[in-house]
Amino acid sequence: MAANIIEIWLEKILKGRPLEDEQSSICDFSIDEQITALESQGITPNVTPKSQPVLGETVTYIVAAVLLNERNEVLMMQEAKQSCAGKWYLPAGRVEKNENICEAAAREVLEETGLIMHCTTLLVIECAGGTWIRFVVTGTVTGGTLKTPSHADSESLQAKWVFDLNELTLRGKDIIAIVERARIYTNAQKMNDKTWHQEILPVRKEHGSLLLRLVILIKKRSTNRVHVLVSERTAFHLPVCEIHPGKSLHSTLRRFMVELFGAEVAPHRPHGILSVEHDCVNNKDGVCLTMLVAFRAPLEEVPIIGKCVWHETSVGLGEILMLRVGARNSTIPINVIR
């Protein structure tokens, strides 16, 4: 029975569907436990226990939209804010209270460009520390009227379609790589390139904490079968930890892997994000990122010290999971901004 449930969880994640509510309340490595672990090493933690995500206070979620037309031009807006007035950028801004990621992106596009958008997929996720996350999405324009200088307001001065970003004075060059990825992704979809991820949108599911869920894969040498790590703490579930608000996401991942496998954890590689669960309702401003991680060493050489076991997947599911590991663009990349 447990084996069947685990397979269902993995299939749901791969299809962009939320897990059951009871999964949301389980955490293997809370902030309190991380503080205790740091103090045991003589390190003074820079975060208080029971730190809860509150939008606009303790966490900031940013959205940015990359929209391309049939001529491969990208939709840009000219800033009205005094600090960067006249410069150009992608439609972007903060997620507001009681708003989900796609709603925020659509609102920013409408306010800053005059166009109506429909989100189709996440492209990139960027993190600074554990409390600033930018979700970059793409989609299609379904209506509206492109903003001209005669309709300038506090949101933007105007908007236009641009092919060569070098023609503009940009607010920041960070968007150049994002726009290029959007163009490559769009072309890959037209060519039906199976090495790229399909459409992955944030799953509407509320969370009261900032969580990192791991899908950790390994192959058993004796059978060549794929196994996934399952935590046995309180109930069977995929390993989950709280994202440390004062550390980078990579730091949170490293500490969690040590918690699960010990200080001499074998070489492994994070392969990006499989799903994002988020919905700012009922005063729950958290988010859950599900990350794919794979070990290079075989199962026989990777000891577990946490309350976990390896689950052998079915042959079919194992092959699907390993395709995600083998294809560079099969997950949503997560970039840590330093």
C-alpha positions as CSV (number, residue, x, y, z in Angstrom):
1,M,0.0,0.0,0.0
2,A,2.8,2.4,0.9
3,A,4.6,1.7,-2.3
4,N,1.5,2.5,-4.4
5,I,1.0,5.8,-2.5
6,I,4.6,6.9,-3.1
7,E,4.3,6.2,-6.8
8,I,1.1,8.3,-6.8
9,W,2.9,11.2,-5.1
10,L,5.7,11.1,-7.7
11,E,3.3,11.0,-10.6
12,K,1.3,13.9,-9.2
13,I,4.5,16.0,-8.9
14,L,5.6,15.2,-12.4
15,K,2.1,16.2,-13.7
16,G,2.0,19.5,-11.7
17,R,-0.6,18.5,-9.2
18,P,-0.6,19.1,-5.5
19,L,0.0,16.5,-2.9
20,E,-2.5,15.6,-0.1
21,D,-3.2,18.1,2.7
22,E,-1.6,15.8,5.3
23,Q,1.7,16.1,3.5
24,S,1.7,19.9,4.1
25,S,2.1,19.6,7.9
26,I,5.1,17.2,7.9
27,C,8.6,18.6,8.2
28,D,11.8,16.7,8.8
29,F,14.2,19.6,9.5
30,S,12.4,22.6,11.0
31,I,14.0,26.1,11.6
32,D,14.1,25.2,15.3
33,E,16.0,22.0,14.6
34,Q,18.3,23.9,12.2
35,I,19.0,26.4,15.0
36,T,19.8,23.6,17.4
37,A,22.2,22.0,14.9
38,L,24.0,25.4,14.4
39,E,24.3,26.0,18.1
40,S,25.7,22.5,18.6
41,Q,28.5,23.6,16.2
42,G,29.2,26.8,18.1
43,I,27.5,28.9,15.5
44,T,25.1,31.7,16.5
45,P,22.0,31.5,14.3
46,N,20.8,34.8,12.7
47,V,17.1,33.9,12.7
48,T,14.6,33.6,15.5
49,P,12.6,30.4,16.1
50,K,9.1,30.1,14.8
51,S,9.8,32.6,12.0
52,Q,6.7,32.7,9.8
53,P,6.5,33.9,6.2
54,V,4.4,37.1,6.0
55,L,4.2,38.7,2.5
56,G,5.7,42.2,2.5
57,E,7.2,41.7,5.9
58,T,9.3,38.6,6.2
59,V,9.1,37.3,2.6
60,T,9.1,38.9,-0.8
61,Y,7.9,37.2,-3.9
62,I,8.6,38.8,-7.3
63,V,7.1,38.0,-10.6
64,A,8.5,38.8,-14.0
65,A,6.8,38.0,-17.4
66,V,8.7,37.2,-20.6
67,L,6.2,37.4,-23.5
68,L,7.2,36.8,-27.1
69,N,5.3,37.6,-30.3
70,E,5.3,35.8,-33.7
71,R,8.4,37.8,-34.7
72,N,10.3,36.6,-31.6
73,E,10.1,40.1,-30.1
74,V,9.9,40.5,-26.4
75,L,7.4,42.7,-24.6
76,M,9.2,45.5,-22.7
77,M,8.0,48.4,-20.5
78,Q,9.6,51.8,-19.8
79,E,10.0,52.6,-16.1
80,A,8.2,55.5,-14.5
81,K,9.7,55.2,-11.0
82,Q,12.0,58.1,-10.2
83,S,14.9,55.8,-9.3
84,C,15.0,54.3,-12.8
85,A,12.7,56.5,-14.9
86,G,13.1,56.1,-18.7
87,K,14.9,52.8,-18.5
88,W,13.5,49.5,-19.8
89,Y,12.7,46.2,-18.2
90,L,10.4,43.2,-18.3
91,P,6.9,43.6,-16.8
92,A,7.6,42.7,-13.2
93,G,6.7,43.5,-9.6
94,R,5.7,42.1,-6.2
95,V,3.1,39.5,-5.5
96,E,0.5,41.2,-3.3
97,K,-1.6,39.8,-0.5
98,N,-4.2,37.2,-1.4
99,E,-2.6,36.8,-4.9
100,N,-1.1,33.8,-6.5
101,I,1.9,33.9,-8.8
102,C,0.0,33.8,-12.1
103,E,-2.5,36.4,-11.0
104,A,0.4,38.7,-10.0
105,A,2.1,38.3,-13.3
106,A,-1.1,39.0,-15.3
107,R,-1.8,42.1,-13.1
108,E,1.8,43.5,-13.6
109,V,1.6,42.9,-17.4
110,L,-1.8,44.7,-17.6
111,E,-0.7,47.6,-15.4
112,E,2.7,48.2,-17.1
113,T,1.9,47.3,-20.8
114,G,-1.8,47.5,-21.2
115,L,-2.0,43.9,-22.5
116,I,-3.8,40.8,-21.0
117,M,-1.7,37.7,-20.6
118,H,-2.4,34.0,-19.9
119,C,0.5,32.3,-18.1
120,T,1.6,29.0,-19.6
121,T,4.8,28.0,-17.7
122,L,7.5,28.9,-15.3
123,L,10.8,29.5,-16.9
124,V,13.2,30.3,-14.1
125,I,13.2,30.7,-10.3
126,E,15.7,33.0,-8.6
127,C,16.4,33.3,-4.9
128,A,18.3,35.8,-2.8
129,G,18.7,34.4,0.8
130,G,15.8,32.4,1.8
131,T,13.1,35.0,1.8
132,W,13.3,36.7,-1.7
133,I,12.1,34.6,-4.6
134,R,11.5,35.7,-8.2
135,F,9.3,33.6,-10.3
136,V,9.8,34.2,-14.1
137,V,6.9,33.1,-16.2
138,T,6.0,33.2,-19.9
139,G,2.6,33.0,-21.6
140,T,0.5,34.3,-24.4
141,V,-1.2,37.7,-25.0
142,T,-5.0,37.3,-25.2
143,G,-6.1,40.9,-25.4
144,G,-5.7,44.5,-24.4
145,T,-4.1,47.6,-26.0
146,L,-0.3,48.3,-26.0
147,K,0.4,51.3,-23.7
148,T,1.7,54.3,-25.5
149,P,3.3,57.5,-24.1
150,S,-0.1,59.2,-24.1
151,H,-1.2,56.7,-21.5
152,A,1.8,57.0,-19.2
153,D,1.1,56.7,-15.5
154,S,2.9,55.8,-12.3
155,E,3.2,52.1,-13.4
156,S,5.1,52.8,-16.6
157,L,5.7,55.4,-19.3
158,Q,5.0,53.1,-22.3
159,A,5.5,49.5,-23.6
160,K,6.7,48.1,-26.9
161,W,7.8,44.9,-28.6
162,V,11.6,44.7,-29.1
163,F,13.9,42.2,-30.8
164,D,17.3,43.5,-29.9
165,L,17.6,44.5,-26.2
166,N,20.9,46.3,-27.0
167,E,18.8,49.0,-28.5
168,L,17.4,49.9,-25.1
169,T,18.8,51.4,-21.9
170,L,18.0,48.6,-19.5
171,R,17.3,48.9,-15.8
172,G,19.3,45.7,-15.3
173,K,21.1,43.3,-17.5
174,D,19.9,40.3,-15.5
175,I,16.9,40.0,-17.9
176,I,19.1,39.3,-21.0
177,A,19.7,35.7,-20.1
178,I,16.1,35.2,-19.1
179,V,14.8,36.5,-22.4
180,E,17.3,34.3,-24.3
181,R,16.0,31.3,-22.3
182,A,12.4,32.1,-23.2
183,R,13.3,32.2,-26.9
184,I,15.1,28.9,-26.7
185,Y,12.2,27.4,-24.8
186,T,9.6,28.6,-27.3
187,N,11.6,27.2,-30.2
188,A,12.0,23.9,-28.4
189,Q,8.3,23.7,-27.9
190,K,7.7,24.4,-31.6
191,M,10.2,21.6,-32.5
192,N,8.6,19.2,-29.9
193,D,12.0,18.9,-28.2
194,K,11.5,16.2,-25.5
195,T,14.6,17.2,-23.7
196,W,12.9,20.3,-22.4
197,H,10.2,20.4,-19.7
198,Q,6.6,20.8,-20.7
199,E,4.4,23.5,-19.3
200,I,4.9,23.7,-15.5
201,L,2.7,26.2,-13.7
202,P,2.7,26.9,-9.9
203,V,0.2,24.6,-8.2
204,R,-2.4,26.5,-6.2
205,K,-1.9,25.1,-2.7
206,E,-1.5,27.0,0.5
207,H,1.5,26.6,2.9
208,G,2.2,28.2,6.2
209,S,6.0,27.9,5.9
210,L,8.8,28.2,3.3
211,L,9.5,24.5,2.4
212,L,11.9,22.6,0.3
213,R,10.7,19.1,-0.7
214,L,13.2,16.7,-2.2
215,V,12.8,13.9,-4.7
216,I,16.2,12.2,-4.2
217,L,17.1,9.5,-6.7
218,I,19.7,6.8,-6.7
219,K,20.3,3.6,-8.7
220,K,21.0,0.2,-7.0
221,R,24.1,-1.4,-8.6
222,S,22.9,-5.0,-8.2
223,T,19.6,-4.4,-10.0
224,N,20.1,-1.1,-11.9
225,R,16.7,-0.1,-10.6
226,V,15.8,3.5,-9.6
227,H,15.1,4.2,-5.9
228,V,13.7,7.3,-4.3
229,L,14.3,8.4,-0.7
230,V,11.2,8.3,1.6
231,S,11.1,9.7,5.1
232,E,9.5,7.6,7.9
233,R,9.3,10.4,10.4
234,T,5.7,10.4,11.8
235,A,4.4,9.0,8.4
236,F,5.7,8.0,5.0
237,H,6.4,11.2,2.9
238,L,9.0,12.7,0.7
239,P,11.7,14.5,2.7
240,V,10.8,18.1,3.5
241,C,12.7,20.8,5.4
242,E,12.0,24.5,6.1
243,I,14.0,27.0,4.0
244,H,16.3,28.9,6.3
245,P,15.4,32.6,5.9
246,G,19.0,33.8,6.6
247,K,20.8,31.4,4.3
248,S,20.8,30.7,0.5
249,L,18.7,27.8,-0.8
250,H,21.9,25.9,-1.6
251,S,22.9,26.3,2.0
252,T,19.6,24.9,3.2
253,L,19.9,22.0,0.8
254,R,23.5,21.2,1.9
255,R,22.5,21.2,5.6
256,F,19.4,19.0,4.9
257,M,21.4,16.5,3.0
258,V,23.9,16.3,5.9
259,E,21.0,15.7,8.2
260,L,19.8,12.8,6.1
261,F,23.1,11.2,5.0
262,G,25.8,12.5,7.4
263,A,28.7,14.9,7.2
264,E,30.4,12.7,4.5
265,V,27.3,12.7,2.2
266,A,28.2,11.2,-1.1
267,P,28.5,13.4,-4.3
268,H,25.1,14.4,-5.6
269,R,23.6,17.0,-7.9
270,P,20.5,19.2,-7.7
271,H,18.7,19.1,-11.1
272,G,16.2,21.9,-10.6
273,I,12.6,22.4,-9.6
274,L,9.9,19.9,-10.4
275,S,6.9,21.8,-8.9
276,V,6.0,24.9,-7.0
277,E,3.1,24.9,-4.5
278,H,1.8,28.3,-3.5
279,D,-1.4,30.2,-2.9
280,C,-1.5,33.3,-0.6
281,V,-4.8,32.7,1.1
282,N,-6.0,32.4,4.7
283,N,-2.9,34.3,5.9
284,K,-0.7,31.5,4.7
285,D,2.1,33.1,2.7
286,G,4.4,30.1,2.4
287,V,5.6,28.2,-0.6
288,C,6.9,24.7,-1.2
289,L,9.5,24.0,-3.9
290,T,10.0,20.4,-4.9
291,M,13.6,19.8,-6.1
292,L,15.1,16.9,-8.0
293,V,18.4,15.6,-6.6
294,A,20.4,12.6,-7.9
295,F,23.3,10.7,-6.4
296,R,26.2,9.7,-8.6
297,A,27.2,6.8,-6.4
298,P,25.1,3.6,-6.2
299,L,22.7,2.9,-3.4
300,E,25.1,0.3,-1.9
301,E,27.6,3.1,-1.2
302,V,25.3,5.7,0.3
303,P,24.5,5.2,4.0
304,I,21.4,6.9,5.6
305,I,21.5,8.3,9.1
306,G,18.1,9.9,9.1
307,K,14.7,8.2,9.6
308,C,14.5,7.3,5.9
309,V,14.4,4.3,3.6
310,W,14.9,3.8,-0.1
311,H,11.8,3.0,-2.1
312,E,12.3,1.0,-5.4
313,T,10.2,2.6,-8.1
314,S,8.4,0.8,-10.8
315,V,10.4,0.3,-14.0
316,G,8.3,2.8,-16.0
317,L,8.4,5.5,-13.4
318,G,12.1,5.0,-12.8
319,E,12.7,5.5,-16.5
320,I,10.7,8.7,-16.5
321,L,12.5,10.1,-13.5
322,M,15.9,9.3,-14.9
323,L,15.0,11.1,-18.1
324,R,14.5,14.2,-16.0
325,V,18.0,13.7,-14.5
326,G,19.6,13.1,-17.9
327,A,18.0,16.0,-19.8
328,R,19.5,19.4,-18.8
329,N,16.4,21.4,-19.4
330,S,13.8,19.0,-18.0
331,T,13.3,20.9,-14.8
332,I,12.9,24.6,-13.9
333,P,16.3,26.0,-13.2
334,I,16.8,27.7,-9.8
335,N,19.4,30.4,-9.6
336,V,20.8,31.7,-6.4
337,I,21.6,35.4,-6.4
338,R,24.5,36.3,-4.2
